[in-house]
């Protein structure tokens, strides 16, 4: 099952793609510009990196859900290459001067690990590579066949490499933790914002959300996008609470929310206006609103509750005009609802 896309996951995927593409371009340019001075092994190695990165870029681009899998493959190869290259340079290639160009790329594994692993796993993988690099340096320092002048020439460079790697690991670990805390704070804020727009009992949008939708939808009426309201409430709902208790009243409200959700058409939105009142925003004219009201009333009559009692609703309908405000449109719907109540309930009236 594909993981849901989140801003954090999108960022990590984009960052990993950037690292892979950067490595691909750098390797390709190096081969083109320095092929005449490179050994055959170095040329083949760089071409393999180009092919590997190109394949991983295509994979991650086409299958974003495979972020972790692609990242772990790249991380494993990066750690292996860093340890192997330093081992080759210090213990086998005694004629080399400095740590070579690849030493600049040894930190890539830390960047990849920070994108695909949790903070604790990132620290474990990074410190694992760091320990392996230190072990290679120790083997170089204590190897009896290393000439003193070569050991002395590499000592300062190795010290700088270890200090830089330690600094990068510490920085990325702190940044990784901060990013996760930031993402968690954003998600918590989003959850709280969603809860502020949702009625806890029915799960429908609440009055605040309906008011925001109504104000936005009214602005589109001038663009020939009709808008109508169906304001309805439950008939004799107080008797339900008085006779069967508030627990049964809550059940009736939840059943009403389900019935209203099933009655609306595509593009219509329903929410709890307050108490036993509900509001439906119809993306259509008054005739469309009357059809929704008819479906709703029919669905409500089929919902039977204790003592074979059917719950009915009365509906007030109004269609927005170019000069309407949310207040005037709601006022007409409320007046129409009052007329439906006065007409004997279980009916709909339009103004």
Residue, then its C-alpha position, 0 to 999 in steps of 0.5 A: x500500500x502506498x504511503x500518503x504524501x506529506x510535506x515532509x515526505x515530499x521534501x525528503x524525496x525531492x532532496x534525495x533526488x537532488x543528491x542523486x542527480x548531483x552525483x550523476x552530473x558530477x561523475x559525468x563531468x569528471x569523466x568527460x574532463x579528466x578521462x585522459x588522466x584517470x586510470x581505467x578503474x577510476x573511469x569505470x567506477x565513475x561510469x558505474x556511479x552514473x548508471x547507478x544514480x540514473x537508475x535510482x533517479x528513474x526509480x524514485x521519480x516513477x515510484x515515490x512510495x519507494x523512497x525508503x527502499x531507494x534511500x537504503x540502497x544508496x546509503x548502503x552503497x555510499x557507506x561501502x564506497x567510503x570505507x573501501x576508498x579510504x582503505x584502498x588509499x591508506x593501506x594499498x595505494x602508498x604513492x597517493x598524495x592527500x586523500x583524493x577527490x572522493x574524500x569530499x563525497x564521503x559525507x554523502x552517506x550522512x545526508x542520505x541517512x538523514x533523509x531516509x532514517x529516523x534520528x536514532x537509526x540515522x545516528x547508528x548508521x552514521x556512527x557505524x561508518x564513522x567508526x569504520x573510517x576511524x578503524x581504517x585510520x588506526x590500521x594505517x597509523x599502526x601498520x608496520x610497513x607504512x613509511x614515517x614520511x607517508x604517515x606524517x603527510x596523511x596525519x593532518x588530513x585524516x584529523x581534519x577528515x574525522x573532525x569534519x565528519x564528526x561535525x557533520x554527523x552532529x549537525x545533521x542529527x540535531x537538524x534531523x530531530x528539529x525537523x521531526x519536531x517541526x513536522x509533528x508540530x505542524x501535524x498536531x496544528x493541522x489536526x487541531x485546526x480540523x477538529x475546530x472545523x468539525x462537529x464532534x458528535x456527528x463528524x460533519x463540518x460545524x457552523x464555522x466551516x459552513x460559514x466559511x464555505x458559504x462566504x466563498x461560494x457566494x463570491x462565485x454566484x456572479x460567475x454563473x455558479x448557482x448556490x442554494x441552501x437547505x436549512x432543516x431541523x428535526x421535528x419534535x426533537x425535544x420529545x425524543x430527548x425527554x422521552x428516551x434520553x440524550x443518548x438516544x437523541x445523540x444517536x438520532x443526530x448521528x443517523x440524521x447526519x448519515x442520511x443527509x450525507x447520502x441525500x446530497x449530490x456531487x458538489x453539495x456540502x452538509x454540516x451541523x448548523x447547531x442543536x438539531x439544525x443542519x445546513x446543506x449548501x447546494x451547488x445548484x438552483x432552487x429546483x436542485x435544492x428541492x430535490x435534495x430536500x425530498x430525498x432527505x425527507x424520504x430517507x429520514x422517514x425510513x429511519x425508525x427509532x424506539x416505539x416504531x417512531x419515525x423522525x421527520x424533518x422540516x426544510x427551508x430553501x433559498x437560492x442566492x442572488x447577486x445581491x445576497x450576503x450570507x446573512x440575507x441568504x440564511x435569513x430567507x432560508x430560516x424564514x422558509x423553515x419557519x413556514x415549513x414548521x407552520x405548515x405542519x412539519x415534514x415538508x419543505x418551503x422555498x423563498 
